[in-house]
Structure formats: C-alpha cells, structure tokens
Amino acid sequence: MIVWDRGTWTPLHDAHKGYAKGHLEFELHGEKLGGRWHLVRMHGKPREKRENWLLIKGDDEFARSEGEPDIS
C-alpha cells in the first residue's frame, strides 16, 4: 500500500446518517487534496458482494480547471 496523501477530513453533515443513506459530504484538508467532496454509494449489480463507492469532487475554490495538470 502507498500512502498518497496525508491530512484530515471534516464531515459537513452527520457522518453516520450520511453513510446509512449512501452519501457522505465532507471536506478534505490534505497536503495534495482539499475542499469539498462527495462519497456516493453506487447501486450494485445482482449478487455483487461488495459495496462500490464513487468519490466526486465538489465545485469549490480547490477544484482544478480542465486544462490543469493531474495531481501527482
């Protein structure tokens, strides 16, 4: 395993309720990533055993524009 970033996160709403509903909204305070993010549970396929989650960057001052290079 590689530790890609270090920092903290802060839930923007009740994290337990958000997890139960399948939508966590939080802020990251990392060395590489920052700002608002959404973690959304995806609907699984029949007989799929694990939950899949999608991480989506919120539109804020930390969001990169389309022409900016990837984070490394």
PyMOL Python script that loads the backbone (N, CA, C, O; Angstrom):
from pymol import cmd

cmd.read_pdbstr("""\
ATOM      1  N   MET A   1       0.838  -1.163   0.000  1.00  0.00           N
ATOM      2  CA  MET A   1       0.000   0.000   0.000  1.00  0.00           C
ATOM      3  C   MET A   1       0.891   1.237   0.000  1.00  0.00           C
ATOM      4  O   MET A   1       1.927   1.264   0.665  1.00  0.00           O
ATOM      5  N   ILE A   2       0.488   2.249  -0.742  1.00  0.00           N
ATOM      6  CA  ILE A   2       1.204   3.520  -0.798  1.00  0.00           C
ATOM      7  C   ILE A   2       0.318   4.596  -0.169  1.00  0.00           C
ATOM      8  O   ILE A   2      -0.852   4.731  -0.529  1.00  0.00           O
ATOM      9  N   VAL A   3       0.876   5.356   0.764  1.00  0.00           N
ATOM     10  CA  VAL A   3       0.154   6.493   1.318  1.00  0.00           C
ATOM     11  C   VAL A   3       0.363   7.645   0.356  1.00  0.00           C
ATOM     12  O   VAL A   3       1.470   8.172   0.246  1.00  0.00           O
ATOM     13  N   TRP A   4      -0.700   8.045  -0.345  1.00  0.00           N
ATOM     14  CA  TRP A   4      -0.608   9.031  -1.393  1.00  0.00           C
ATOM     15  C   TRP A   4      -0.776  10.462  -0.871  1.00  0.00           C
ATOM     16  O   TRP A   4      -0.226  11.399  -1.449  1.00  0.00           O
ATOM     17  N   ASP A   5      -1.522  10.631   0.201  1.00  0.00           N
ATOM     18  CA  ASP A   5      -1.773  11.958   0.759  1.00  0.00           C
ATOM     19  C   ASP A   5      -1.938  11.827   2.269  1.00  0.00           C
ATOM     20  O   ASP A   5      -2.293  10.763   2.778  1.00  0.00           O
ATOM     21  N   ARG A   6      -1.681  12.896   2.959  1.00  0.00           N
ATOM     22  CA  ARG A   6      -1.864  12.924   4.412  1.00  0.00           C
ATOM     23  C   ARG A   6      -2.685  14.154   4.767  1.00  0.00           C
ATOM     24  O   ARG A   6      -2.544  15.209   4.149  1.00  0.00           O
ATOM     25  N   GLY A   7      -3.535  14.008   5.761  1.00  0.00           N
ATOM     26  CA  GLY A   7      -4.340  15.130   6.204  1.00  0.00           C
ATOM     27  C   GLY A   7      -5.503  14.661   7.051  1.00  0.00           C
ATOM     28  O   GLY A   7      -5.485  13.568   7.617  1.00  0.00           O
ATOM     29  N   THR A   8      -6.515  15.509   7.125  1.00  0.00           N
ATOM     30  CA  THR A   8      -7.706  15.210   7.908  1.00  0.00           C
ATOM     31  C   THR A   8      -8.945  15.461   7.054  1.00  0.00           C
ATOM     32  O   THR A   8      -8.876  16.070   5.987  1.00  0.00           O
ATOM     33  N   TRP A   9     -10.070  14.979   7.551  1.00  0.00           N
ATOM     34  CA  TRP A   9     -11.340  15.246   6.885  1.00  0.00           C
ATOM     35  C   TRP A   9     -12.353  15.692   7.928  1.00  0.00           C
ATOM     36  O   TRP A   9     -12.269  15.312   9.096  1.00  0.00           O
ATOM     37  N   THR A  10     -13.303  16.498   7.497  1.00  0.00           N
ATOM     38  CA  THR A  10     -14.343  17.010   8.368  1.00  0.00           C
ATOM     39  C   THR A  10     -15.692  16.772   7.704  1.00  0.00           C
ATOM     40  O   THR A  10     -15.921  17.267   6.601  1.00  0.00           O
ATOM     41  N   PRO A  11     -16.597  16.024   8.347  1.00  0.00           N
ATOM     42  CA  PRO A  11     -17.924  15.829   7.749  1.00  0.00           C
ATOM     43  C   PRO A  11     -18.696  17.149   7.734  1.00  0.00           C
ATOM     44  O   PRO A  11     -18.582  17.950   8.662  1.00  0.00           O
ATOM     45  N   LEU A  12     -19.480  17.371   6.678  1.00  0.00           N
ATOM     46  CA  LEU A  12     -20.286  18.590   6.590  1.00  0.00           C
ATOM     47  C   LEU A  12     -21.676  18.386   7.184  1.00  0.00           C
ATOM     48  O   LEU A  12     -22.387  19.350   7.465  1.00  0.00           O
ATOM     49  N   HIS A  13     -22.050  17.137   7.369  1.00  0.00           N
ATOM     50  CA  HIS A  13     -23.333  16.785   7.998  1.00  0.00           C
ATOM     51  C   HIS A  13     -23.069  15.581   8.891  1.00  0.00           C
ATOM     52  O   HIS A  13     -21.915  15.188   9.061  1.00  0.00           O
ATOM     53  N   ASP A  14     -24.096  14.996   9.459  1.00  0.00           N
ATOM     54  CA  ASP A  14     -23.953  13.818  10.311  1.00  0.00           C
ATOM     55  C   ASP A  14     -23.391  12.657   9.490  1.00  0.00           C
ATOM     56  O   ASP A  14     -24.067  12.151   8.594  1.00  0.00           O
ATOM     57  N   ALA A  15     -22.158  12.232   9.788  1.00  0.00           N
ATOM     58  CA  ALA A  15     -21.482  11.193   9.008  1.00  0.00           C
ATOM     59  C   ALA A  15     -22.182   9.845   9.125  1.00  0.00           C
ATOM     60  O   ALA A  15     -22.229   9.098   8.147  1.00  0.00           O
ATOM     61  N   HIS A  16     -22.728   9.513  10.290  1.00  0.00           N
ATOM     62  CA  HIS A  16     -23.411   8.228  10.466  1.00  0.00           C
ATOM     63  C   HIS A  16     -24.678   8.163   9.614  1.00  0.00           C
ATOM     64  O   HIS A  16     -24.950   7.142   8.982  1.00  0.00           O
ATOM     65  N   LYS A  17     -25.443   9.239   9.595  1.00  0.00           N
ATOM     66  CA  LYS A  17     -26.654   9.282   8.765  1.00  0.00           C
ATOM     67  C   LYS A  17     -26.291   9.267   7.288  1.00  0.00           C
ATOM     68  O   LYS A  17     -26.947   8.592   6.494  1.00  0.00           O
ATOM     69  N   GLY A  18     -25.247  10.008   6.913  1.00  0.00           N
ATOM     70  CA  GLY A  18     -24.822  10.042   5.517  1.00  0.00           C
ATOM     71  C   GLY A  18     -24.379   8.678   5.028  1.00  0.00           C
ATOM     72  O   GLY A  18     -24.724   8.278   3.916  1.00  0.00           O
ATOM     73  N   TYR A  19     -23.614   7.949   5.849  1.00  0.00           N
ATOM     74  CA  TYR A  19     -23.168   6.605   5.479  1.00  0.00           C
ATOM     75  C   TYR A  19     -24.373   5.679   5.300  1.00  0.00           C
ATOM     76  O   TYR A  19     -24.434   4.912   4.339  1.00  0.00           O
ATOM     77  N   ALA A  20     -25.321   5.756   6.221  1.00  0.00           N
ATOM     78  CA  ALA A  20     -26.510   4.910   6.139  1.00  0.00           C
ATOM     79  C   ALA A  20     -27.308   5.209   4.870  1.00  0.00           C
ATOM     80  O   ALA A  20     -27.862   4.295   4.260  1.00  0.00           O
ATOM     81  N   LYS A  21     -27.371   6.472   4.470  1.00  0.00           N
ATOM     82  CA  LYS A  21     -28.097   6.852   3.256  1.00  0.00           C
ATOM     83  C   LYS A  21     -27.285   6.611   1.989  1.00  0.00           C
ATOM     84  O   LYS A  21     -27.840   6.564   0.891  1.00  0.00           O
ATOM     85  N   GLY A  22     -25.968   6.459   2.142  1.00  0.00           N
ATOM     86  CA  GLY A  22     -25.118   6.233   0.981  1.00  0.00           C
ATOM     87  C   GLY A  22     -24.608   7.498   0.334  1.00  0.00           C
ATOM     88  O   GLY A  22     -24.281   7.494  -0.853  1.00  0.00           O
ATOM     89  N   HIS A  23     -24.530   8.603   1.100  1.00  0.00           N
ATOM     90  CA  HIS A  23     -23.995   9.855   0.564  1.00  0.00           C
ATOM     91  C   HIS A  23     -23.329  10.642   1.689  1.00  0.00           C
ATOM     92  O   HIS A  23     -24.002  11.250   2.522  1.00  0.00           O
ATOM     93  N   LEU A  24     -21.997  10.620   1.700  1.00  0.00           N
ATOM     94  CA  LEU A  24     -21.231  11.401   2.664  1.00  0.00           C
ATOM     95  C   LEU A  24     -20.721  12.656   1.977  1.00  0.00           C
ATOM     96  O   LEU A  24     -20.166  12.595   0.880  1.00  0.00           O
ATOM     97  N   GLU A  25     -20.911  13.781   2.624  1.00  0.00           N
ATOM     98  CA  GLU A  25     -20.368  15.048   2.118  1.00  0.00           C
ATOM     99  C   GLU A  25     -19.368  15.541   3.165  1.00  0.00           C
ATOM    100  O   GLU A  25     -19.694  15.647   4.347  1.00  0.00           O
ATOM    101  N   PHE A  26     -18.132  15.845   2.710  1.00  0.00           N
ATOM    102  CA  PHE A  26     -17.078  16.190   3.665  1.00  0.00           C
ATOM    103  C   PHE A  26     -16.057  17.105   3.012  1.00  0.00           C
ATOM    104  O   PHE A  26     -16.043  17.283   1.794  1.00  0.00           O
ATOM    105  N   GLU A  27     -15.202  17.684   3.850  1.00  0.00           N
ATOM    106  CA  GLU A  27     -14.079  18.493   3.382  1.00  0.00           C
ATOM    107  C   GLU A  27     -12.786  17.760   3.690  1.00  0.00           C
ATOM    108  O   GLU A  27     -12.624  17.193   4.771  1.00  0.00           O
ATOM    109  N   LEU A  28     -11.871  17.776   2.736  1.00  0.00           N
ATOM    110  CA  LEU A  28     -10.539  17.224   2.933  1.00  0.00           C
ATOM    111  C   LEU A  28      -9.568  18.366   3.196  1.00  0.00           C
ATOM    112  O   LEU A  28      -9.656  19.429   2.581  1.00  0.00           O
ATOM    113  N   HIS A  29      -8.647  18.129   4.115  1.00  0.00           N
ATOM    114  CA  HIS A  29      -7.594  19.088   4.454  1.00  0.00           C
ATOM    115  C   HIS A  29      -6.275  18.337   4.341  1.00  0.00           C
ATOM    116  O   HIS A  29      -5.638  18.035   5.351  1.00  0.00           O
ATOM    117  N   GLY A  30      -5.866  18.037   3.115  1.00  0.00           N
ATOM    118  CA  GLY A  30      -4.668  17.232   2.886  1.00  0.00           C
ATOM    119  C   GLY A  30      -3.541  18.046   2.291  1.00  0.00           C
ATOM    120  O   GLY A  30      -3.688  19.227   1.979  1.00  0.00           O
ATOM    121  N   GLU A  31      -2.406  17.372   2.142  1.00  0.00           N
ATOM    122  CA  GLU A  31      -1.257  18.008   1.504  1.00  0.00           C
ATOM    123  C   GLU A  31      -1.475  18.140   0.000  1.00  0.00           C
ATOM    124  O   GLU A  31      -0.972  19.080  -0.616  1.00  0.00           O
ATOM    125  N   LYS A  32      -2.217  17.210  -0.596  1.00  0.00           N
ATOM    126  CA  LYS A  32      -2.473  17.238  -2.036  1.00  0.00           C
ATOM    127  C   LYS A  32      -3.917  17.558  -2.375  1.00  0.00           C
ATOM    128  O   LYS A  32      -4.180  18.281  -3.336  1.00  0.00           O
ATOM    129  N   LEU A  33      -4.849  17.035  -1.609  1.00  0.00           N
ATOM    130  CA  LEU A  33      -6.268  17.237  -1.892  1.00  0.00           C
ATOM    131  C   LEU A  33      -6.903  18.121  -0.828  1.00  0.00           C
ATOM    132  O   LEU A  33      -6.570  18.036   0.354  1.00  0.00           O
ATOM    133  N   GLY A  34      -7.811  18.961  -1.266  1.00  0.00           N
ATOM    134  CA  GLY A  34      -8.523  19.829  -0.340  1.00  0.00           C
ATOM    135  C   GLY A  34      -9.898  20.143  -0.869  1.00  0.00           C
ATOM    136  O   GLY A  34     -10.220  19.840  -2.018  1.00  0.00           O
ATOM    137  N   GLY A  35     -10.704  20.748  -0.033  1.00  0.00           N
ATOM    138  CA  GLY A  35     -12.025  21.189  -0.437  1.00  0.00           C
ATOM    139  C   GLY A  35     -13.117  20.178  -0.179  1.00  0.00           C
ATOM    140  O   GLY A  35     -12.940  19.206   0.555  1.00  0.00           O
ATOM    141  N   ARG A  36     -14.263  20.438  -0.812  1.00  0.00           N
ATOM    142  CA  ARG A  36     -15.467  19.641  -0.579  1.00  0.00           C
ATOM    143  C   ARG A  36     -15.524  18.442  -1.511  1.00  0.00           C
ATOM    144  O   ARG A  36     -15.203  18.545  -2.695  1.00  0.00           O
ATOM    145  N   TRP A  37     -15.936  17.299  -0.962  1.00  0.00           N
ATOM    146  CA  TRP A  37     -16.045  16.051  -1.702  1.00  0.00           C
ATOM    147  C   TRP A  37     -17.341  15.340  -1.342  1.00  0.00           C
ATOM    148  O   TRP A  37     -17.922  15.577  -0.283  1.00  0.00           O
ATOM    149  N   HIS A  38     -17.784  14.470  -2.235  1.00  0.00           N
ATOM    150  CA  HIS A  38     -18.969  13.639  -2.029  1.00  0.00           C
ATOM    151  C   HIS A  38     -18.567  12.186  -2.240  1.00  0.00           C
ATOM    152  O   HIS A  38     -17.924  11.855  -3.236  1.00  0.00           O
ATOM    153  N   LEU A  39     -18.937  11.330  -1.320  1.00  0.00           N
ATOM    154  CA  LEU A  39     -18.726   9.900  -1.449  1.00  0.00           C
ATOM    155  C   LEU A  39     -20.107   9.273  -1.558  1.00  0.00           C
ATOM    156  O   LEU A  39     -20.898   9.328  -0.616  1.00  0.00           O
ATOM    157  N   VAL A  40     -20.396   8.670  -2.726  1.00  0.00           N
ATOM    158  CA  VAL A  40     -21.738   8.186  -3.027  1.00  0.00           C
ATOM    159  C   VAL A  40     -21.712   6.678  -3.264  1.00  0.00           C
ATOM    160  O   VAL A  40     -20.914   6.177  -4.056  1.00  0.00           O
ATOM    161  N   ARG A  41     -22.597   5.962  -2.566  1.00  0.00           N
ATOM    162  CA  ARG A  41     -22.707   4.519  -2.756  1.00  0.00           C
ATOM    163  C   ARG A  41     -23.435   4.245  -4.069  1.00  0.00           C
ATOM    164  O   ARG A  41     -24.514   4.779  -4.324  1.00  0.00           O
ATOM    165  N   MET A  42     -22.830   3.414  -4.880  1.00  0.00           N
ATOM    166  CA  MET A  42     -23.428   3.060  -6.169  1.00  0.00           C
ATOM    167  C   MET A  42     -24.325   1.836  -5.983  1.00  0.00           C
ATOM    168  O   MET A  42     -24.084   0.999  -5.113  1.00  0.00           O
ATOM    169  N   HIS A  43     -25.354   1.749  -6.810  1.00  0.00           N
ATOM    170  CA  HIS A  43     -26.222   0.584  -6.771  1.00  0.00           C
ATOM    171  C   HIS A  43     -25.468  -0.603  -7.337  1.00  0.00           C
ATOM    172  O   HIS A  43     -24.916  -0.538  -8.435  1.00  0.00           O
ATOM    173  N   GLY A  44     -25.451  -1.678  -6.581  1.00  0.00           N
ATOM    174  CA  GLY A  44     -24.720  -2.862  -7.002  1.00  0.00           C
ATOM    175  C   GLY A  44     -25.491  -3.697  -8.005  1.00  0.00           C
ATOM    176  O   GLY A  44     -26.707  -3.573  -8.146  1.00  0.00           O
ATOM    177  N   LYS A  45     -24.763  -4.537  -8.687  1.00  0.00           N
ATOM    178  CA  LYS A  45     -25.366  -5.494  -9.595  1.00  0.00           C
ATOM    179  C   LYS A  45     -25.898  -6.666  -8.779  1.00  0.00           C
ATOM    180  O   LYS A  45     -25.420  -6.903  -7.669  1.00  0.00           O
ATOM    181  N   PRO A  46     -26.861  -7.394  -9.292  1.00  0.00           N
ATOM    182  CA  PRO A  46     -27.370  -8.543  -8.549  1.00  0.00           C
ATOM    183  C   PRO A  46     -26.243  -9.515  -8.194  1.00  0.00           C
ATOM    184  O   PRO A  46     -25.376  -9.801  -9.020  1.00  0.00           O
ATOM    185  N   ARG A  47     -26.264 -10.004  -6.994  1.00  0.00           N
ATOM    186  CA  ARG A  47     -25.310 -10.966  -6.437  1.00  0.00           C
ATOM    187  C   ARG A  47     -23.908 -10.398  -6.220  1.00  0.00           C
ATOM    188  O   ARG A  47     -22.981 -11.151  -5.923  1.00  0.00           O
ATOM    189  N   GLU A  48     -23.741  -9.100  -6.364  1.00  0.00           N
ATOM    190  CA  GLU A  48     -22.439  -8.486  -6.086  1.00  0.00           C
ATOM    191  C   GLU A  48     -22.267  -8.400  -4.574  1.00  0.00           C
ATOM    192  O   GLU A  48     -23.167  -7.941  -3.871  1.00  0.00           O
ATOM    193  N   LYS A  49     -21.120  -8.839  -4.074  1.00  0.00           N
ATOM    194  CA  LYS A  49     -20.924  -8.953  -2.631  1.00  0.00           C
ATOM    195  C   LYS A  49     -20.395  -7.682  -1.974  1.00  0.00           C
ATOM    196  O   LYS A  49     -20.651  -7.466  -0.790  1.00  0.00           O
ATOM    197  N   ARG A  50     -19.676  -6.844  -2.690  1.00  0.00           N
ATOM    198  CA  ARG A  50     -19.094  -5.663  -2.055  1.00  0.00           C
ATOM    199  C   ARG A  50     -19.816  -4.406  -2.504  1.00  0.00           C
ATOM    200  O   ARG A  50     -20.435  -4.363  -3.567  1.00  0.00           O
ATOM    201  N   GLU A  51     -19.720  -3.383  -1.662  1.00  0.00           N
ATOM    202  CA  GLU A  51     -20.304  -2.089  -1.999  1.00  0.00           C
ATOM    203  C   GLU A  51     -19.291  -1.281  -2.785  1.00  0.00           C
ATOM    204  O   GLU A  51     -18.111  -1.248  -2.433  1.00  0.00           O
ATOM    205  N   ASN A  52     -19.735  -0.637  -3.833  1.00  0.00           N
ATOM    206  CA  ASN A  52     -18.879   0.254  -4.607  1.00  0.00           C
ATOM    207  C   ASN A  52     -19.272   1.691  -4.296  1.00  0.00           C
ATOM    208  O   ASN A  52     -20.453   2.031  -4.222  1.00  0.00           O
ATOM    209  N   TRP A  53     -18.257   2.520  -4.118  1.00  0.00           N
ATOM    210  CA  TRP A  53     -18.475   3.929  -3.803  1.00  0.00           C
ATOM    211  C   TRP A  53     -17.785   4.781  -4.859  1.00  0.00           C
ATOM    212  O   TRP A  53     -16.738   4.408  -5.387  1.00  0.00           O
ATOM    213  N   LEU A  54     -18.377   5.914  -5.155  1.00  0.00           N
ATOM    214  CA  LEU A  54     -17.846   6.856  -6.134  1.00  0.00           C
ATOM    215  C   LEU A  54     -17.464   8.140  -5.406  1.00  0.00           C
ATOM    216  O   LEU A  54     -18.275   8.702  -4.669  1.00  0.00           O
ATOM    217  N   LEU A  55     -16.233   8.606  -5.609  1.00  0.00           N
ATOM    218  CA  LEU A  55     -15.738   9.835  -4.990  1.00  0.00           C
ATOM    219  C   LEU A  55     -15.839  10.959  -6.018  1.00  0.00           C
ATOM    220  O   LEU A  55     -15.269  10.861  -7.105  1.00  0.00           O
ATOM    221  N   ILE A  56     -16.559  12.020  -5.679  1.00  0.00           N
ATOM    222  CA  ILE A  56     -16.813  13.129  -6.600  1.00  0.00           C
ATOM    223  C   ILE A  56     -16.321  14.425  -5.964  1.00  0.00           C
ATOM    224  O   ILE A  56     -16.654  14.721  -4.817  1.00  0.00           O
ATOM    225  N   LYS A  57     -15.539  15.188  -6.699  1.00  0.00           N
ATOM    226  CA  LYS A  57     -15.028  16.482  -6.218  1.00  0.00           C
ATOM    227  C   LYS A  57     -16.127  17.522  -6.311  1.00  0.00           C
ATOM    228  O   LYS A  57     -16.782  17.648  -7.346  1.00  0.00           O
ATOM    229  N   GLY A  58     -16.331  18.269  -5.236  1.00  0.00           N
ATOM    230  CA  GLY A  58     -17.283  19.371  -5.229  1.00  0.00           C
ATOM    231  C   GLY A  58     -16.712  20.568  -5.982  1.00  0.00           C
ATOM    232  O   GLY A  58     -15.497  20.719  -6.106  1.00  0.00           O
ATOM    233  N   ASP A  59     -17.593  21.400  -6.474  1.00  0.00           N
ATOM    234  CA  ASP A  59     -17.187  22.593  -7.220  1.00  0.00           C
ATOM    235  C   ASP A  59     -16.908  23.714  -6.220  1.00  0.00           C
ATOM    236  O   ASP A  59     -17.830  24.362  -5.725  1.00  0.00           O
ATOM    237  N   ASP A  60     -15.631  23.933  -5.932  1.00  0.00           N
ATOM    238  CA  ASP A  60     -15.230  24.973  -4.993  1.00  0.00           C
ATOM    239  C   ASP A  60     -13.900  25.569  -5.436  1.00  0.00           C
ATOM    240  O   ASP A  60     -13.438  25.291  -6.542  1.00  0.00           O
ATOM    241  N   GLU A  61     -13.283  26.380  -4.595  1.00  0.00           N
ATOM    242  CA  GLU A  61     -12.038  27.048  -4.969  1.00  0.00           C
ATOM    243  C   GLU A  61     -10.864  26.084  -5.112  1.00  0.00           C
ATOM    244  O   GLU A  61      -9.831  26.456  -5.668  1.00  0.00           O
ATOM    245  N   PHE A  62     -11.004  24.843  -4.617  1.00  0.00           N
ATOM    246  CA  PHE A  62      -9.935  23.850  -4.741  1.00  0.00           C
ATOM    247  C   PHE A  62     -10.068  22.998  -6.006  1.00  0.00           C
ATOM    248  O   PHE A  62      -9.167  22.221  -6.322  1.00  0.00           O
ATOM    249  N   ALA A  63     -11.168  23.134  -6.723  1.00  0.00           N
ATOM    250  CA  ALA A  63     -11.378  22.342  -7.937  1.00  0.00           C
ATOM    251  C   ALA A  63     -10.444  22.841  -9.045  1.00  0.00           C
ATOM    252  O   ALA A  63     -10.286  24.044  -9.249  1.00  0.00           O
ATOM    253  N   ARG A  64      -9.827  21.883  -9.759  1.00  0.00           N
ATOM    254  CA  ARG A  64      -8.932  22.237 -10.859  1.00  0.00           C
ATOM    255  C   ARG A  64      -9.762  22.508 -12.114  1.00  0.00           C
ATOM    256  O   ARG A  64     -10.825  21.920 -12.310  1.00  0.00           O
ATOM    257  N   SER A  65      -9.263  23.400 -12.950  1.00  0.00           N
ATOM    258  CA  SER A  65      -9.923  23.622 -14.240  1.00  0.00           C
ATOM    259  C   SER A  65      -9.509  22.510 -15.195  1.00  0.00           C
ATOM    260  O   SER A  65      -8.563  21.773 -14.916  1.00  0.00           O
ATOM    261  N   GLU A  66     -10.196  22.386 -16.295  1.00  0.00           N
ATOM    262  CA  GLU A  66      -9.976  21.291 -17.231  1.00  0.00           C
ATOM    263  C   GLU A  66      -8.549  21.242 -17.789  1.00  0.00           C
ATOM    264  O   GLU A  66      -8.039  20.153 -18.050  1.00  0.00           O
ATOM    265  N   GLY A  67      -7.913  22.360 -17.971  1.00  0.00           N
ATOM    266  CA  GLY A  67      -6.592  22.395 -18.562  1.00  0.00           C
ATOM    267  C   GLY A  67      -5.435  22.179 -17.595  1.00  0.00           C
ATOM    268  O   GLY A  67      -4.292  22.040 -18.029  1.00  0.00           O
ATOM    269  N   GLU A  68      -5.710  22.149 -16.300  1.00  0.00           N
ATOM    270  CA  GLU A  68      -4.629  21.981 -15.322  1.00  0.00           C
ATOM    271  C   GLU A  68      -4.103  20.553 -15.321  1.00  0.00           C
ATOM    272  O   GLU A  68      -4.845  19.621 -15.633  1.00  0.00           O
ATOM    273  N   PRO A  69      -2.815  20.369 -14.969  1.00  0.00           N
ATOM    274  CA  PRO A  69      -2.256  19.012 -14.941  1.00  0.00           C
ATOM    275  C   PRO A  69      -2.841  18.182 -13.800  1.00  0.00           C
ATOM    276  O   PRO A  69      -3.392  18.712 -12.835  1.00  0.00           O
ATOM    277  N   ASP A  70      -2.701  16.850 -13.945  1.00  0.00           N
ATOM    278  CA  ASP A  70      -3.156  15.928 -12.905  1.00  0.00           C
ATOM    279  C   ASP A  70      -2.378  16.141 -11.625  1.00  0.00           C
ATOM    280  O   ASP A  70      -1.252  16.637 -11.647  1.00  0.00           O
ATOM    281  N   ILE A  71      -2.977  15.766 -10.512  1.00  0.00           N
ATOM    282  CA  ILE A  71      -2.310  15.821  -9.204  1.00  0.00           C
ATOM    283  C   ILE A  71      -1.379  14.614  -9.114  1.00  0.00           C
ATOM    284  O   ILE A  71      -1.777  13.501  -9.458  1.00  0.00           O
ATOM    285  N   SER A  72      -0.168  14.820  -8.665  1.00  0.00           N
ATOM    286  CA  SER A  72       0.744  13.675  -8.524  1.00  0.00           C
ATOM    287  C   SER A  72       1.392  13.652  -7.174  1.00  0.00           C
ATOM    288  O   SER A  72       2.188  12.757  -6.887  1.00  0.00           O
TER     289      SER A  72
END
""", "prot")
cmd.dss("prot")
cmd.show_as("cartoon", "prot")
cmd.util.cbc("prot")
cmd.orient("prot")
